[in-house]
Amino acid sequence: MAAVDMILPLKAMKPTFEPLIDSPNLVVLPNDDFNPKKHIDFTPPTKTYNMSDIDLPEDTGVSPFAVSEPFQLFNAEAIQRMRAEVLSKDVWENCQYSSNLAQCQLRGFAPQFAPFIYDTWKNPETLAIVSGIAGIDLVTEMDFEIGHINISVKSEKQKDEELQAYSEKTQAEADEGIGGCPWEDDKPIVDWHTDSYPFVCVTMLSDCTNMIGGETALRTGTGDILKVRGPQMGCAVVLQGRYIEHQALRALGTAERITMVTSFRPRCPDQRDDTVLTTVRPISNIPELYFQFSEYRLEILEERIRNQLRLLRDTKRSGKKVDMRKLKQFLADQERFLAHMNKEMVEDVKMGEIDDSHLLGERAIKRRRVSTVAY
């Protein structure tokens, strides 16, 4: 593959945010390895929604599941260990990205700078919990996508000013008997998008005790908006985000909102893999992203071919006739698999610029018709 050209527009250069949040002191925190018996504090979600519950066809994704209500996943010590790793100097200096969808994101830091986070999401018990909620056996998408961080930070002054403005607006609307668009929706932390990967588990790393807003908004099959309440610290939400347009709404009443997003795909190689790189390509170390994407996709292909070869040999040994129609269908499916893989690894990448091709709704189609971007 030719060398990849990365185009850096001025507004998409590496951001210069500094972590205004106090990082936990690693000296006073335990430094033992992740232990599910010690660090997991799981309480099942009170409710999960299927695709049909949000007016989408049941076969929209790779399982009928759509999204869960927030549920307790990790204890306080585990969260503090995670915060210590993601707020470290090494992560902020080497793994910080920005785009037109989100101002500040931390990516690609595990396992080098975050071994505890890496072990957390690779652990079989963690995987079993996420898989059980999603209704399908899952594995982490690839190492680069373990623990992606979305972060919004404000000073105490900014926080107080926002709360005052929110209070005044709410009172004015109550006095006039009107209700406009919720104020916290005006500037979302992450704008409307679909994920590049089939499933995500979003874990809250901030104290949300006094938070107003901060929900995840989902666009239903009818175009209506469903809001899933934001999780509290140590809690998580599972979402089949590749197939559902969603948005992270702004939170008021808190100086920080740090969420960790870990991506998953089906473990079984025979399941379809609809992974795209649209929303992650412009905010990634491209050579590393393409290597890991190629590696796991070729491993899937390798296992599929081995299984098909085993079937061919068993058929021959048993004296049966090979079903050529099924064999040709298998080959055609793998051709499409490889073509999709090749298409996703584009050579000219404009860093920080994410186009609308990841969106699914009529709104996205209309926007593309007037867009000057070549798709």
Secondary structure, 3 states (H helix, E strand, C coil): CCCCEEECCHHHCCCCCCCCCCCCCCCCCCCCCCCHHHHECCCCCCCEEEHHHHCCCCCCCCCCEEEECCEECECHHHHHHHHHHHCCHHHHHHCEECCCCCCCEECCCCCCCCHHHHHHHHCHHHHHHHHHHHCCCEEECCHHHCCEEEEEECCHHHHHHHHHHHHHHHHHHHHHCCCCCCHHHCCCCEEEECCCCCEEEEEECCCCCCCEECCEEEECCCCCEEEECCCCCCEEEEECCCCCCEEECCEECCCEEEEEEEEEEECCCCCCCCCCCCCCHHHCCHHHHHHHHHHHHHHHHHHHHHHHHHHHHHHHHCCCCCCHHHHHHHHHHHHHHHHHHHHHCCCEEECCCCCCCCCCCHHHHHHHHHCCCCC
